[in-house]
Amino acid sequence: MTNLSGQGLVDFSLWSSFYLTHYVKYLIFMIFDIKFFLDKGLVMSAGRTPAAKNYMFIQ
């Protein structure tokens, strides 16, 4: 019984650490993607919408 529970604990810790690293990596990539998308989106919308054009013109 002790061997089985120990093995299970090791498996769980390995799995959780694996999952956590992947989750953190995914979060970082998501943040970078959102930042990149926002930058691109702002640039794109600035070129399209008249309000943004006026704002850019005033600036």
Phi and psi in radians as a Rosetta constraint file:
Dihedral C 1 N 2 CA 2 C 2 CIRCULARHARMONIC -1.103 0.35
Dihedral N 2 CA 2 C 2 N 3 CIRCULARHARMONIC -0.692 0.35
Dihedral C 2 N 3 CA 3 C 3 CIRCULARHARMONIC -1.091 0.35
Dihedral N 3 CA 3 C 3 N 4 CIRCULARHARMONIC -0.772 0.35
Dihedral C 3 N 4 CA 4 C 4 CIRCULARHARMONIC -1.092 0.35
Dihedral N 4 CA 4 C 4 N 5 CIRCULARHARMONIC -0.806 0.35
Dihedral C 4 N 5 CA 5 C 5 CIRCULARHARMONIC -1.148 0.35
Dihedral N 5 CA 5 C 5 N 6 CIRCULARHARMONIC -0.674 0.35
Dihedral C 5 N 6 CA 6 C 6 CIRCULARHARMONIC -1.109 0.35
Dihedral N 6 CA 6 C 6 N 7 CIRCULARHARMONIC -0.774 0.35
Dihedral C 6 N 7 CA 7 C 7 CIRCULARHARMONIC -1.068 0.35
Dihedral N 7 CA 7 C 7 N 8 CIRCULARHARMONIC -0.733 0.35
Dihedral C 7 N 8 CA 8 C 8 CIRCULARHARMONIC -1.085 0.35
Dihedral N 8 CA 8 C 8 N 9 CIRCULARHARMONIC -0.707 0.35
Dihedral C 8 N 9 CA 9 C 9 CIRCULARHARMONIC -1.123 0.35
Dihedral N 9 CA 9 C 9 N 10 CIRCULARHARMONIC -0.741 0.35
Dihedral C 9 N 10 CA 10 C 10 CIRCULARHARMONIC -1.102 0.35
Dihedral N 10 CA 10 C 10 N 11 CIRCULARHARMONIC -0.791 0.35
Dihedral C 10 N 11 CA 11 C 11 CIRCULARHARMONIC -1.039 0.35
Dihedral N 11 CA 11 C 11 N 12 CIRCULARHARMONIC -0.772 0.35
Dihedral C 11 N 12 CA 12 C 12 CIRCULARHARMONIC -1.129 0.35
Dihedral N 12 CA 12 C 12 N 13 CIRCULARHARMONIC -0.738 0.35
Dihedral C 12 N 13 CA 13 C 13 CIRCULARHARMONIC -1.172 0.35
Dihedral N 13 CA 13 C 13 N 14 CIRCULARHARMONIC -0.697 0.35
Dihedral C 13 N 14 CA 14 C 14 CIRCULARHARMONIC -1.090 0.35
Dihedral N 14 CA 14 C 14 N 15 CIRCULARHARMONIC -0.826 0.35
Dihedral C 14 N 15 CA 15 C 15 CIRCULARHARMONIC -1.116 0.35
Dihedral N 15 CA 15 C 15 N 16 CIRCULARHARMONIC -0.749 0.35
Dihedral C 15 N 16 CA 16 C 16 CIRCULARHARMONIC -1.165 0.35
Dihedral N 16 CA 16 C 16 N 17 CIRCULARHARMONIC -0.703 0.35
Dihedral C 16 N 17 CA 17 C 17 CIRCULARHARMONIC -1.166 0.35
Dihedral N 17 CA 17 C 17 N 18 CIRCULARHARMONIC -0.720 0.35
Dihedral C 17 N 18 CA 18 C 18 CIRCULARHARMONIC -1.051 0.35
Dihedral N 18 CA 18 C 18 N 19 CIRCULARHARMONIC -0.808 0.35
Dihedral C 18 N 19 CA 19 C 19 CIRCULARHARMONIC -1.135 0.35
Dihedral N 19 CA 19 C 19 N 20 CIRCULARHARMONIC -0.716 0.35
Dihedral C 19 N 20 CA 20 C 20 CIRCULARHARMONIC -1.143 0.35
Dihedral N 20 CA 20 C 20 N 21 CIRCULARHARMONIC -0.773 0.35
Dihedral C 20 N 21 CA 21 C 21 CIRCULARHARMONIC -1.091 0.35
Dihedral N 21 CA 21 C 21 N 22 CIRCULARHARMONIC -0.726 0.35
Dihedral C 21 N 22 CA 22 C 22 CIRCULARHARMONIC -1.176 0.35
Dihedral N 22 CA 22 C 22 N 23 CIRCULARHARMONIC -0.651 0.35
Dihedral C 22 N 23 CA 23 C 23 CIRCULARHARMONIC -1.146 0.35
Dihedral N 23 CA 23 C 23 N 24 CIRCULARHARMONIC -0.757 0.35
Dihedral C 23 N 24 CA 24 C 24 CIRCULARHARMONIC -1.132 0.35
Dihedral N 24 CA 24 C 24 N 25 CIRCULARHARMONIC -0.762 0.35
Dihedral C 24 N 25 CA 25 C 25 CIRCULARHARMONIC -1.060 0.35
Dihedral N 25 CA 25 C 25 N 26 CIRCULARHARMONIC -0.761 0.35
Dihedral C 25 N 26 CA 26 C 26 CIRCULARHARMONIC -1.087 0.35
Dihedral N 26 CA 26 C 26 N 27 CIRCULARHARMONIC -0.733 0.35
Dihedral C 26 N 27 CA 27 C 27 CIRCULARHARMONIC -1.080 0.35
Dihedral N 27 CA 27 C 27 N 28 CIRCULARHARMONIC -0.800 0.35
Dihedral C 27 N 28 CA 28 C 28 CIRCULARHARMONIC -1.072 0.35
Dihedral N 28 CA 28 C 28 N 29 CIRCULARHARMONIC -0.804 0.35
Dihedral C 28 N 29 CA 29 C 29 CIRCULARHARMONIC -1.090 0.35
Dihedral N 29 CA 29 C 29 N 30 CIRCULARHARMONIC -0.695 0.35
Dihedral C 29 N 30 CA 30 C 30 CIRCULARHARMONIC -1.101 0.35
Dihedral N 30 CA 30 C 30 N 31 CIRCULARHARMONIC -0.760 0.35
Dihedral C 30 N 31 CA 31 C 31 CIRCULARHARMONIC -1.094 0.35
Dihedral N 31 CA 31 C 31 N 32 CIRCULARHARMONIC -0.772 0.35
Dihedral C 31 N 32 CA 32 C 32 CIRCULARHARMONIC -1.128 0.35
Dihedral N 32 CA 32 C 32 N 33 CIRCULARHARMONIC -0.705 0.35
Dihedral C 32 N 33 CA 33 C 33 CIRCULARHARMONIC -1.095 0.35
Dihedral N 33 CA 33 C 33 N 34 CIRCULARHARMONIC -0.780 0.35
Dihedral C 33 N 34 CA 34 C 34 CIRCULARHARMONIC -1.117 0.35
Dihedral N 34 CA 34 C 34 N 35 CIRCULARHARMONIC -0.749 0.35
Dihedral C 34 N 35 CA 35 C 35 CIRCULARHARMONIC -1.085 0.35
Dihedral N 35 CA 35 C 35 N 36 CIRCULARHARMONIC -0.812 0.35
Dihedral C 35 N 36 CA 36 C 36 CIRCULARHARMONIC -1.074 0.35
Dihedral N 36 CA 36 C 36 N 37 CIRCULARHARMONIC -0.786 0.35
Dihedral C 36 N 37 CA 37 C 37 CIRCULARHARMONIC -1.119 0.35
Dihedral N 37 CA 37 C 37 N 38 CIRCULARHARMONIC -0.709 0.35
Dihedral C 37 N 38 CA 38 C 38 CIRCULARHARMONIC -1.141 0.35
Dihedral N 38 CA 38 C 38 N 39 CIRCULARHARMONIC -0.778 0.35
Dihedral C 38 N 39 CA 39 C 39 CIRCULARHARMONIC -1.020 0.35
Dihedral N 39 CA 39 C 39 N 40 CIRCULARHARMONIC -0.852 0.35
Dihedral C 39 N 40 CA 40 C 40 CIRCULARHARMONIC -1.110 0.35
Dihedral N 40 CA 40 C 40 N 41 CIRCULARHARMONIC -0.784 0.35
Dihedral C 40 N 41 CA 41 C 41 CIRCULARHARMONIC -1.083 0.35
Dihedral N 41 CA 41 C 41 N 42 CIRCULARHARMONIC -0.720 0.35
Dihedral C 41 N 42 CA 42 C 42 CIRCULARHARMONIC -1.141 0.35
Dihedral N 42 CA 42 C 42 N 43 CIRCULARHARMONIC -0.733 0.35
Dihedral C 42 N 43 CA 43 C 43 CIRCULARHARMONIC -1.116 0.35
Dihedral N 43 CA 43 C 43 N 44 CIRCULARHARMONIC -0.784 0.35
Dihedral C 43 N 44 CA 44 C 44 CIRCULARHARMONIC -1.114 0.35
Dihedral N 44 CA 44 C 44 N 45 CIRCULARHARMONIC -0.834 0.35
Dihedral C 44 N 45 CA 45 C 45 CIRCULARHARMONIC -1.184 0.35
Dihedral N 45 CA 45 C 45 N 46 CIRCULARHARMONIC -0.554 0.35
Dihedral C 45 N 46 CA 46 C 46 CIRCULARHARMONIC -1.110 0.35
Dihedral N 46 CA 46 C 46 N 47 CIRCULARHARMONIC -0.594 0.35
Dihedral C 46 N 47 CA 47 C 47 CIRCULARHARMONIC -1.340 0.35
Dihedral N 47 CA 47 C 47 N 48 CIRCULARHARMONIC -0.387 0.35
Dihedral C 47 N 48 CA 48 C 48 CIRCULARHARMONIC -1.729 0.35
Dihedral N 48 CA 48 C 48 N 49 CIRCULARHARMONIC -0.913 0.35
Dihedral C 48 N 49 CA 49 C 49 CIRCULARHARMONIC -1.341 0.35
Dihedral N 49 CA 49 C 49 N 50 CIRCULARHARMONIC 2.424 0.35
Dihedral C 49 N 50 CA 50 C 50 CIRCULARHARMONIC -1.125 0.35
Dihedral N 50 CA 50 C 50 N 51 CIRCULARHARMONIC -0.608 0.35
Dihedral C 50 N 51 CA 51 C 51 CIRCULARHARMONIC -1.082 0.35
Dihedral N 51 CA 51 C 51 N 52 CIRCULARHARMONIC -0.772 0.35
Dihedral C 51 N 52 CA 52 C 52 CIRCULARHARMONIC -1.163 0.35
Dihedral N 52 CA 52 C 52 N 53 CIRCULARHARMONIC -0.646 0.35
Dihedral C 52 N 53 CA 53 C 53 CIRCULARHARMONIC -1.087 0.35
Dihedral N 53 CA 53 C 53 N 54 CIRCULARHARMONIC -0.806 0.35
Dihedral C 53 N 54 CA 54 C 54 CIRCULARHARMONIC -1.070 0.35
Dihedral N 54 CA 54 C 54 N 55 CIRCULARHARMONIC -0.724 0.35
Dihedral C 54 N 55 CA 55 C 55 CIRCULARHARMONIC -1.103 0.35
Dihedral N 55 CA 55 C 55 N 56 CIRCULARHARMONIC -0.768 0.35
Dihedral C 55 N 56 CA 56 C 56 CIRCULARHARMONIC -1.128 0.35
Dihedral N 56 CA 56 C 56 N 57 CIRCULARHARMONIC -0.675 0.35
Dihedral C 56 N 57 CA 57 C 57 CIRCULARHARMONIC -1.133 0.35
Dihedral N 57 CA 57 C 57 N 58 CIRCULARHARMONIC -0.708 0.35
Dihedral C 57 N 58 CA 58 C 58 CIRCULARHARMONIC -1.150 0.35
Dihedral N 58 CA 58 C 58 N 59 CIRCULARHARMONIC -0.704 0.35
